[in-house]
Amino acid sequence: MAKKLVIVESPAKAKTIEKFLGRDFHVMASMGHIVDLPKKGLGVNTRKDFAPKYEVIEKKDKLIDELKAASLRADEVFLAPDPDREGEFIAWSLQNVLGLQNPRRAVFHEITKRAVQDAIKKPRQINEDLFNAQQARRVLDRLVGYKISPLLWRRIQSGTSAGRVQSVALRVICDREAEIRAFVPEEYWSITATLSKHQQKERFEATLISRLKDINTIGEDATANGDEAAAPAEKQNGTGKAPKREKGRIKISSKEEADTILAELQGATYSVLKYEEREQRRQPYLPYTTSTMQQDASARLYFKPKKTMSVAQQLYEGIALGERGQQGLITYMRTDSTRISEEAQTAVKAFITGEYGQPYVGAGRTGKAKATTQDAHEAIRPTDVTLIPKNVKPYLTPDQFKLYDLIWRRFVASFMAPAVFDTVRVDIVAKQYVFRATGSNLKFPGFYAVWPREEDEKLLPTMQVNETLDLHGLKPEQHFTQPPPRYTEASLIKELEEQGIGRPSTYVTIISTIQDRGYVEQEQRRFVPTQLGWIVNEVMNKHFPDIVDIGFTADMERKLDDIEEGRRSWTEFLHHFYGDFKTTLGKAEAEMERVQKPVEELDEQCPECGRNLIIRSGRFGPFISCSGFPECRYGRSVVNKTGALCPLCGGDIVERKTRQKKRIFYGCNNYPACNFAIWERPVPDLCPKCGGLMVIAKPGQEPVCYQEVVVPQRSAEEEPQADGKKATRTTKKNAATSAASDADTGKKKAATRRTTTTRKKATATTVPEETVTIEQPVASNGKKAATTTRRTSSRSTATNGTTTKKAGSTRKTTSAANSTTRSRSKAVK
């Protein structure tokens, strides 16, 4: 019988730790939290120092009995949840619910044998300040959510909610969208000269920057000191506007101005005015924090933050590495610090020396801690730097390998020497105008030996001052300033972090909540507020300005940090907040009027009563309804056409969403007769080479041919499937095979298909979200006619075809689907 009991959160973590501790220890998992505030009701006594009423989470009673029994048999109990506020709350919960008299708190930041054994040898007591900080956050969020949300339900629509941090995130997105809508593009032009050394083939480009008389007033580049930080993989929060015009730089605002300059340059001689060479060092990136890991995984791996944290949790809890056994591969992944332990620094520098040589070893970069940085844990890093990604790849899933490889490279690169470039800048004069060309040559790779470069090298030939160059062409080009870009998941996390909103453990929840509530949608991986989101944001700004104020919310986070550090009482903090909040809430109750949600009228009549159709906003998003509701209950879902035609049947390709994750894909509107579906957004234009479908493979890229470029790069498992199952790729060949199979089945089972049947597993690539069952009646020629049946409780639905009410249900028949299936069956026969 084990003498000592260790309780952690997850079974995977328990499995890894148990192998490190030996026979005297028994490791069990609490399966996360065991108590929480009640699902119904406030659960907080605001009159008695905000005393929370915790309840055992549903279906945890049996587990708690098992933990109690094990704790009674043990001589000593160690509580080892994660080393953060939430982990401290779980430890406190276990102590109180299990009735433990003197439990020991074991804290480790990586799940390795050494770290776990050291934590068991040096336990501590439960940290009341950490627990109180988490309790204060939980109570604060409950007060805001449970007091404001019912008001929004009554004044806007059921299902709406407000949150202390989610409402601020929604405001950030809405403010950016308002800025985009108010943006007025400004025209500007550039002129580029294509040049070469005299009578040489090698050409380069130079851009017009100034008039000769103003060249000396142009400021030096920001990197004139020859030392700069590595450029980010993506300019997440860039404004998207034209570069700010420096003093002395030329401004060309119209075609007329550009033409005037081109006329003046006719017959000009181009010669070198200034030629500068200098050495420039590019510093490596900092090690990962939670935020930067989520941003990079989004930009480089196309991982959503939720997926990133899930995979990171698996790497942290432990992976079976063959003969090495079960081991955690990375340190704790919820951190806002770039600090690295001395032991880890020594290990990584020794590894770099052995693999790349002493010149590649750098001092190591650590960022300056912000005022909001907790610095409770070191940066995210591999637990053992000698576990090279390619060596552990056989033991990892593809997603685990991608993320581990990213974390490993980032950590190693951060302790490597800077990359060294030879940079060249040439100013070229032509009459009264000056052109500039820049180039660089990588002289020493430094950290680029392990970290991929994002920029391309532009080499320039060696030139002498006053040297005459050959002109091969002048290219004027029109541009327009662009509005700031919409937020991606990565750039929103970056903005929240910079503003001090939320903490590493909350970013995923914030993003998930605003999407689940229907306040924002993603278009091309960027957030766009919905009509409901605009309404909720407007109401919150008007009636609860403090709750959605960025500065106020950031101040709340700092006060929670003060509680964690023991500098502030958690009850005092809540009393101070609740007094003003209660006054604001009462005023909002009296002044907030019911919001009339705007509707969009369509140029289409209701097929049942002849009145105009409108687009309404419901709990599950927009839908098309009759303006005569409730007298007429006609309605259907909104279909967004892409303008592209299906390459299999010629039907419209429309936007759809998968059932579980609501991920957008594009499929034929003749489903299920035609099962064509793809992830990439199609465009109306056809491929100029093969006449096939063109798609936008990645946001911001030019359209490419789907059959020639996208299909060869993708396996069948990567195709979209609405019900979450694996799908096979739809091609003309397997579509014909499917049709033939349908025809044969129709002959054998004609008598049994006169009633509505449930959907079968098919080789179809998609199952549309709105389809519930499929009815397959027998046509007069004995072949199957595909008919989509959608059951609703109180209203009928129709599109393109006929509508029939039957036993409280609606049968929707798509004529195009019928004709397509009949023609295919005939062709196969």
RAPE-V687330 format. One line per field, one symbol per residue. ss: DSSP state (~ for helix, > for strand, _ for the rest). phi: phi as a letter, one per 40 degrees, with the letter a starting at -180 (. if undefined). psi: psi as a letter, one per 20 degrees, with the letter a starting at -180 (. if undefined). A space follows every 50 residues. Layout:
ss = ???
phi = ???
psi = ???
//
This chain:
ss = ___>>>>>__~~~~~~~~~~~___>>>>>_____>>>______>>_____ >>_>>>____~~~~~~~~~~~~~__>>>>_____~~~~~~~~~~~~~~__ ___>>____>__~~~~~~~~~__>___~~~~~~~~~~~~~~~~~~~~~~~ ~~~~~__________~~~~~~~~~~~~~~~~~____>>>>>>>>>>>___ __>>>>>>>>>~~~~~~_________>>>___________________>_ ____~~~~~~~~~~_____>>>>>>>>>>>>>>____>_~~~~~~~~~~~ ~___~~~~~~~~~~~~~_>>_~~~_>>__>>__________~~~~~~~~~ ~~~~~~_~~~>__________________>_>______~~~~~~~__~~~ ~~~~~~~~~~~~~~_>__>>>>>>>>>>>>__>>>>>>>>>>>>_~~~~_ _________________>>>>>>>>>>>>>________~~~~~~~~~~~_ ______~~~~~~~~~~___>>>>__>>>>_~~~~~~~~~~~~~______~ ~~~~~~~~~~~~~~_____~~~~~~~~~~~~~~~~~~~~~~________> >>>>>______>>>>>>>__>>>>>>________>>>__>>>>>>_____ _>>>>>>______>>>>>________>>__>>>>>>______>>>>____ ___>>~~~~~~~~__~~~_____________~~~~~~~~~~~~~~~~~_~ ~~___>>_______________>>>__>_____>__>>>>__________ __>>>>__>>>>__~~~~~~~~~~~~~~_
phi = .ccbbbbbcbccccccccccbgccbbbbbcfgcbbacccbgcgbcccbff ccbcbccdgbcccccccccccccccabbbbcdcadcccccccccccccgc cacbccbbbacbdccccccccbcbccccccccccccccccccccccccdd ccdccbacgcabadbccccccdcccccccccccbcbcabbbbbcbacdfb ccbabbbcbacdcbccccccccbccgbacccccaccbccgccdccccgcc bbcacccccccccccdgccbbccabbbacbbbccccccbdcccccccccc bgccdccdccccccccchbcbgccgcaccbcdcbabbbcbcccccccccc cccccbhdcccbcgbbccccccccfcbcccaccbccccdcccdccbcdcc cdccdcccccccccbbcccbbcbbbbbbbafcbbbbbbaabccbcfcccb bccccccbcbccbbcgccbccbibbcacbbcbcccccccccccccccccg bgbdcbdccdcccccccgcbbbbfgbcbcccccdccccccccbbcccccc cccccccccccccccgcaccccdcccccccccccccccdcbcccccccbb cccacccbbgcccbbbbbcbhcacacccccdbbcaaccbcccgcbcccbg cccbcbbccccfccbbbccccccbbcaaccccbccccccbgccbbccbdg ccdbccccbcdccbccccccaccgccbbccbcccccccccccccccccbc ccbcbcbccccbcccbbdcccbbbbbcccccgccbcbcbbcbcaacbaag bbbbcafgbbbbbcccccccccccdcccc
psi = pphppppagqhggggghhiiiahiqpprpilbqiqrqqhprgjpniimkk pqnqqpqpjjgggggghgghhhiqhpppolrqmaghhhgggggggghikp gmqpoppqiqmrgggghhhhhmrrrpohggghgggggggghggggihhgh ghghhfqqiqrqqhhhhgggggghgghhhghipoqppqqqpppprrqpkq hpqrqqpphrqhiihiipqqqhkhijpqqqqqhpngkqhjrqqporpiqq poirhggghgghhhipjqppqpgpopprpppoqrrqrprgghghghhghh ikpqhggghgghgghghqpolchiapqphrrpjnqjqjqpqhghggghhh ggghhiqhiiprhpppqpprhiphkhqrrprqhoiinpghhighiqrghg gggggggggggghijrqqqpqoqppppppocjqpqpqqrqpohphciihi pqqhqqpoqqqprqpjppqppiqpoqpqrpqqrqqqprgghgggggghik prrhiigggghgghghikhqrpoljqppqrghggggggghhghmhhhjpg ggghhgghhhhhghijiqphhgghggghghghggghhhhhhprppopqqp pqlqqpihiirqqrorpahkaqqprpijpigpkpqrqppoqiiqqpigij rpprprqqggikpprprpijqjhpkpqrhqpqqhqqpigijapprogqpi rqqrpghhgggiiprhiiqqohjirqqqpprhgighgggggggghhhhkh hjkirpqqprprjqhqoqhipgrppmrprhjjrpppppppprhjqqqqph bqpppoljrpoopoghgghggghggggg.
//
